[in-house]
Amino acid sequence: MIKVQLFDQQSDLVIDPKSAKKVVSAVLDLEQSQADELSIYFVDTKEICRLHEEFFDDPSVTDCISFPMDSDKSLGYQFLGEVFVCPKTAINYVAERGSDPYIEATLYVVHGILHLLGYDDIAEEDEKVMREKEHTIMLHLTDKKILLRK
């Protein structure tokens, strides 16, 4: 069983920690990941912009940022990495387009975890693969009612 560290450092969207851990576990199960631990941070707009600028030289707001850690599974204990999610970005996105901020924020968690697992979305073909994977996972999570919630 993976150890999921959750850090909620924002007040824009109330997130039940149990629901977040279920989302993470379900994604890793679907991807058949054998990682031992990962961290998810829910942060405000100011913090996601700070991270985006510090690590990507881009001060604009973004939905999530991932920092992969251990890629060598032979070490015995694998800390997969960290995902920073900005729920306010989800709230703003759905305000313009409709939908549910919890579904949108769940997608950001899925996206971040996929980055930790080695998926990329820079090249067009890689982005297509990642979007298809996100879609498949979100269908499963929605069907099983495993989404972020209050």
N, C-alpha and C positions, 0 to 999 in steps of 0.2 A: 504494500500500500504506500503510495507516494505521500510524502509530507508536504503539505501546502501551507506556506506562510502567507498570511493576508495582512495587509497594512492599508487601512482606510484613512486617508489623510485629506479628505474632502467632505464637503457638506451639501453638495449639489443634488446627490441622488442617494437615498438610503439603500444600502445593500446588505442583505442578510449574509453573514459569513458562511453559513452552511450551504446556501445556494451557490455561492461562488466556488466553494470547495467541490461541490457536486459537478459543476460545469468543468472545472479543471480535470477532475478524475475521469469524467466521461470522455473528454477530448483525448486524454492520454491513453485511455483504454481503446478507443476507436483507432488510434494511431499505433497501438501496440508498443508504446514507449515503456521502457524499463527504468526510467529515471527514478531517483530516490527522493528528490526534493526540488521545489521551485518556489519562487516568491511572486506574488501579485500585489501591486501597489495601485490603489485608486487615488488619484491625485487631482488637484484643481488645475485650472487653466494656467495660472502663473507658473506652477511647477512643471507642467508638461512643456511649456514654452521655454523655460530655463534649461531643461534637459535637452530639448530639441536643439537649442542654440549651442549648448556646451559640447554636445557629442556629434552634432550633424551640421553645425555652423548655419543653422536656420532658426530664427527666433519665432517663426509662425506657430500657430496652434496646430496640433495634430491629435489623432485619436488614440494611438498607442505607440509605445517604443519598447523594443525588446533588446535585452542584453544576454546573449547566450554565454554560458560559462563552460562547463565541462563537456567536451566532446569525446573524451577518451573513457569508454565504459570499462576498461580493464583496471581502473584505479580502485574498484571495489565499491565506491559510493559516488553517485553521479548527481551533482547539483546542476540541474538543467539550465537555470538562469533566472532572470528577472523580467517581468512584464509590467510596464507602467501604463495604466489606462486612465483616460480623462472622461469621466461620465458627463461633464458639462458639454463636451464636444458631441456626445450622443444626444443630449437634450436639445442642443441647438440644431443638430442635423434633422431630428424628427419634427421639430417645430416648423421647419421649412418644407418637409416632404411627407409628413405624416408617419405613423407607425408608433412604436412603443420604445421609450428610451432604454428599458431593460433588455429588450431584444437587441437593440443597436449596441449597447454596452457589452452584451454577451458576445456579439460578433467581434468586438474589439479584443476581448479576452481570447477568443478562438484564433484570431489573426496573430496576436502576439505569441501564443503558444506554437502556432505553426512556424513562425520565424525561429523560435528556440529549437524546433525539431529539424531545421535546415531548409525549410521552404523559403523561397525568395520571390519578390514581385517587381524587380527592377527591369529585367528583360521581358519583352512581350510574351514569349512562350512560357516563361516561369510564372508570370502574372496570371496567365490563363489557367495554369495548373493549380496555382494557389486559390484563385477564385472558385474553381470547380470543387476543390477540397473544402473550402469554407462553406459553400452551398450544401454539399453533402452532409457535413457535420451539423450545420444549422438545421437542416431538415430533420436529422436524427434527434437533436436536442429539443427542438420544438415538438416533435411527435411524442417524445418521452416526457415532456414538460420539465426539462432540466435547463432552466434559464435563471439568470440573475433575477432576484426579486427583493422586495422589502423584507 
